[in-house]
């Protein structure tokens, strides 16, 4: 089916109930720069690669064999592999219709949608694992691990995207039939249960927004309210893993499986947006603030434990054992966006930005065809464990995984980046992220030009304005210690209010606003309770976190020592350390080589003279964290020993 895009295309989140209105996809166009380059790579490299991997792994055949059982047994270890198709379809809904999108993408989309229409059960149920005649489990038998409602959530999000971006309602019909079954079975008068993996909550709210059917909103609200009340039959992991040990409003902190936690919070934020339940927002803000203060990595990554892919205790943030799953990065951004829409708080977009350029971006190689599942902040010289706990194969990013949830998630998020650039509130256009773009609302149309995040010079040219006064609200990132702003070359006050610098005036076509955010290299320490990085520092510039790879220093990375003063004097230079990433800025720093350590693992300190020997001077080059691992496997550190 050839797509015919609607003139107005709502973005991934469509709501008029919050403090701000998210702009539609057709109101924002990325025109150049880093984010546009990422989208082009997504379209030209990641999507074709993923389509081939999904076919090779059997995801498509798992549907086809429900029509033709002679095609063999279900392929894969997990009952949620249909979601990898759904996330890919969601990304394709944004890509189809673009002249640069390979024709095979349309064929894949039509083939999978057609199969889903054919194999859906008469009552609306859809899951290739549980519908398999040879399956050892029956539908709805194992809500803790079956992921059936999680599957539905991703199906709904793909269906809504296809309807909004393409005007193609085929998948929406499939999703609604499944959602209607869930409402009948688990609604207010049905079984009072929840899914072991939250995700369906925010999807059901979006389905309500798309259709106006209130049953979907009520069902999402029920799933949020039921969690933590003993409604989930658990196994393997305790209640904390499933965020099921206390009602949502009573959770003392973000806890358990990181992706589950952030998806649940995003869904609760959606419920708040549409119901106005202030108690939900109070709980969400408390959980958010505690997470940022005690449980989030410097990169914006969430999750410090490999054993259960979980969030650890407060200040439990080891570098080499950081899990920081790529899917958790996306889920954190989804939560952040909804909190921003609900409140207008710039703090949420500050974290969004950090995650986008660090914890999320690092999950994909510069070529766009290999992926990290987990994202550590340190790699030891003798490290052997593979990403995603896979055995053998590539020592860094991998072309695919046995549990390939991250690659399709990257695809869909990359395709919809423009949906998160701007929002509107009563004649005020909020610029949330800075990128080359054309942005147009009824009141104001602007063109943004910038080399962000490589430098902080942003020029905004007004293309169209009404005769009435309107406003531009510019986010001043939390990392920016100062900002310069001018209108038509005349400096104006740079005073910001809670992270927003608002310019109100009667704009005219041709007006030019210039924002300059100086990007001085800065050294970060860590909280004294954070044992893993005590005595170390990390380096950042603008929104980017930097790291040291062994290729870029003549001494062992573990022997390098550097102080805040040396970081402040670091030189920012353009150098293409990694092929295919235009404009990249690296930091050249003069550091020191520490004296050789004592051979003992635990040397005696009492009665020993202090070592005051000067460190040998060495030159080191720091690269953006999101670009690490694109060369040969070697040691890497974000947190460097402090001199």
Helices and strands as residue ranges (DSSP letters): E 21-22, G 25-27, E 28-30, H 33-41, I 42-46, H 47-57, H 59-64, G 69-71, H 82-95, H 103-119, H 148-166, H 170-186, H 200-211, H 214-226, G 239-242, G 248-250, E 256-257, H 258-275, H 278-294, E 310-311, H 326-343, H 346-354, I 355-360, G 361-363, E 378-379, G 387-389, H 405-415, G 417-420, E 422-425, E 428-431, E 437-440, E 444-450, E 457-465, E 470-475, E 484-487, E 490-491, E 500-505, E 512-516, E 522-524, G 531-533, E 536-541, E 544-549, G 550-552, G 557-559, E 560-562, H 564-568, E 571-574, E 585-593, E 616-624, G 625-627, E 636-637, E 640-642
